[in-house]
Amino acid sequence: MIEKYFLRKIAVIALLISGTNFGMSLLRPYDVMIRPPLKPGGIFQAAFMAEHGFNDHGFNACGDHVNVLQIWNGDQDALSMLNGFPVTSDQGKLAILLAADGANNDGTRGHFKVTGDLNNNSFAVTSHVNFLDSWYFSAYLPIYNMMLKNVCWQNQTKDLSEGDQSVRQNLTNSFFKNVAALGDGLYLGDWTRTGIGDLVLMMDWQSDFVQHKPLLKNTRVNWRLGLNLPTGLRDDENKIFAVPFGADGAYGLIFGFGLELTYGCYVKLGGDVELQHLFGNTRCRRIKTNVDQTELLLLAKTNVYRNYGLLQRFNLWAKVCNFWGCGLQIGYQFLKRVDDSFALRSQDFSNNIANTAISLEDWTVHTAVVKLTYDFAEYLMPEAKVRPYISLFSRVPFNGKRAAVASTIGGLIAIDF
């Protein structure tokens, strides 16, 4: 009785701890390709996972490999960033001054090639409670550490004409300082951010249907419904590429359905579909004031309602398992988000122009996932109170568009009670 009471106390404490809990390949701990297995027969599971990203790169609209800061634009246009403002504003006055000096936009004048390294480390705590045999209530809380380093703005402006000299003198020679003043604090350099992501609460139903056939032995069906809570760090509109650690303050619903077939004693084949709908929200965001502006040099900020497109995730996998507790899974994952849209809460700027932002367009990521597992339960007695499980996994994005990605390696430790 004392042992059972102690185990239940641990379970409750772990659950409370876990409850305090964009085109990017951030760790999502509820991802069925890497999350801890839902095991029937237990009462409670607690798990911890960690993932390290390396070899960061991006895919542009054509699917070409580019630097992460070039997924939307090949270069950044410092002259176009001044367009769309009143002639009496600081931006408008500077645009008039440069135009008077003959500083027309010739494709290189005022343009910058921008590169940087985006590094991330991810952690997560997860837990689930099993009840009524086939039902599971889970909580997933990620924690992210992200760094944009080695940011380099390479000025493409020549020094041949009066227009070139005017652009250099009045704009690009003190570019970071000028952009900060004109863009209400927009910072173009390195940054480091650490914080929690969105807490996801999930209800799963999972059941096995034994098949008495020569080859097919079992069919496992899973469906789930989740709630995305906006606990994550928001987008920092005063730093370039400072993406949110979640849905940027939006609530969301998640629905998934999966099917896994067991062939013989060792082989499993499966597939899964997951859809996430985010409810739109209003907050201060940077917008385009001219159709020619580039995404890292948006000077205007205003309150904007963002309507999110549907996020779709498709998974296919093959497993070889039950080799003395060891298993190997190889899978493919396709992630897509359809177009977002803006609705400005102010009449100071054009809603149509704001919606020409490339960052609002759809993005995709294709990823190969490899996972090694070891289940200690294979060597424990059925009545064992504690059953550990470990896995190592790697995610390697190999194609996509308008997405910043990184190859990753991670691990997971789970304990079932």
Secondary structure, 3 states (H helix, E strand, C coil): CHHHHHHHHHHHHHHHHHHCCCCECCCCCCCCCCCCCCCCCCCEEEEEEEEEEEEEEEECCCCCEECHHHCCCCCEECCHHHCCCCCCCHHHHHHHHHHHCCCCCCCCCCEEEEEEEEEEEEEEEEEEEEECCCEEEEEEEEEEEEEEEEEEEEECCCCCCHHHHHHHHHHHCCHHHHHHHHCCCCECCCEEEEEECCEEEEEEEEEEEECCCCCEEEEEEEEEEEEEECCCCCCCCCECCCCCCCCCCCCEEEEEEEEEEEECCCEEEEEEEEEEEECCEEEEEEECCCCCCCCCCCCEEEEEEEECCCEEEEEEEEEEEEECCEEEEEEEEEEEECCCEEEECCCCCCHHHHCCCHHHCCEEEEEEEEEEEEEHHHHCCCCCCCEEEEEEEEEEEEEEECEEEEEEEEEEEEEEC
